[in-house]
Amino acid sequence: MKKQVITVTEAARNFAECVNRAHYQDVTFVLTRNGEAIARITPDRQKHCTGKELAEALAEVDLSAEDAKAWYKDLQQARKNLRPAEDKWR
């Protein structure tokens, strides 16, 4: 991944180009103000999975009873760690 340092002003003037280059050319932009890095524009590499997609994938897996119990225990623990999305409009 390429990294390019630009000022916040440059990013504002060329925002669409920065977004396109981040997405299509895998470039990360480090935005600076007064010589200090304050933000980044990076490609979104996060994978998204719907509940339906997860159910379809799990339907194809043949787990032993022991593995299924361990998976279920991990799932329950993960659910406990989930936090509701923050409402940024409040």
C-alpha positions as CSV (number, residue, x, y, z in Angstrom):
1,M,0.0,0.0,0.0
2,K,1.3,3.4,-0.9
3,K,1.2,6.3,1.5
4,Q,1.1,10.0,0.6
5,V,1.3,12.9,3.0
6,I,-0.8,15.9,2.1
7,T,-2.1,19.0,3.9
8,V,-5.8,19.2,5.0
9,T,-6.2,22.0,2.5
10,E,-4.9,19.9,-0.4
11,A,-7.2,17.1,0.7
12,A,-10.2,19.4,0.8
13,R,-9.5,20.8,-2.6
14,N,-9.0,17.4,-4.1
15,F,-11.3,15.3,-2.0
16,A,-12.9,13.2,-4.7
17,E,-9.5,12.4,-6.3
18,C,-8.1,11.3,-2.9
19,V,-11.1,9.0,-2.3
20,N,-10.8,7.5,-5.8
21,R,-7.1,7.0,-5.4
22,A,-7.6,5.4,-2.0
23,H,-10.2,3.0,-3.4
24,Y,-8.8,2.2,-6.9
25,Q,-5.0,2.6,-6.4
26,D,-4.8,1.5,-2.7
27,V,-3.3,4.8,-1.6
28,T,-3.4,6.0,2.0
29,F,-3.4,9.7,2.5
30,V,-2.0,11.1,5.8
31,L,-3.5,14.5,6.3
32,T,-1.4,17.1,8.1
33,R,-2.1,20.5,9.7
34,N,0.9,22.7,10.7
35,G,3.2,19.7,9.9
36,E,1.4,17.4,12.3
37,A,-0.5,14.3,11.1
38,I,-4.1,14.6,12.2
39,A,-6.1,12.2,10.0
40,R,-6.0,9.5,7.3
41,I,-8.0,8.6,4.3
42,T,-7.5,4.9,3.8
43,P,-9.0,2.2,1.6
44,D,-11.8,0.2,3.3
45,R,-10.7,-3.3,3.5
46,Q,-13.2,-4.4,6.1
47,K,-15.2,-7.4,5.1
48,H,-19.0,-7.3,5.7
49,C,-21.1,-10.4,6.2
50,T,-24.9,-10.5,6.5
51,G,-26.7,-12.9,8.8
52,K,-28.0,-14.7,5.7
53,E,-24.5,-15.1,4.3
54,L,-23.2,-16.5,7.6
55,A,-26.1,-19.0,7.8
56,E,-25.4,-20.2,4.3
57,A,-21.7,-20.6,5.1
58,L,-22.4,-22.5,8.3
59,A,-24.8,-24.8,6.5
60,E,-21.9,-26.1,4.5
61,V,-19.7,-26.8,7.5
62,D,-19.8,-30.2,9.2
63,L,-18.6,-29.7,12.8
64,S,-18.2,-32.4,15.4
65,A,-20.3,-32.1,18.5
66,E,-17.3,-30.9,20.4
67,D,-16.4,-28.3,17.8
68,A,-20.0,-27.1,17.6
69,K,-20.2,-26.6,21.4
70,A,-16.9,-24.7,21.3
71,W,-18.1,-22.5,18.4
72,Y,-21.4,-21.8,20.2
73,K,-19.5,-20.8,23.4
74,D,-17.3,-18.5,21.4
75,L,-20.4,-17.0,19.7
76,Q,-22.1,-16.4,23.1
77,Q,-18.9,-14.6,24.4
78,A,-18.7,-12.5,21.3
79,R,-22.4,-11.4,21.7
80,K,-21.7,-10.3,25.3
81,N,-18.9,-8.1,24.0
82,L,-21.0,-6.4,21.4
83,R,-22.0,-2.8,22.1
84,P,-24.8,-0.9,20.4
85,A,-23.8,1.5,17.7
86,E,-23.3,5.0,19.0
87,D,-25.9,7.5,17.9
88,K,-23.7,10.4,16.7
89,W,-26.7,12.7,16.1
90,R,-27.6,13.1,19.8
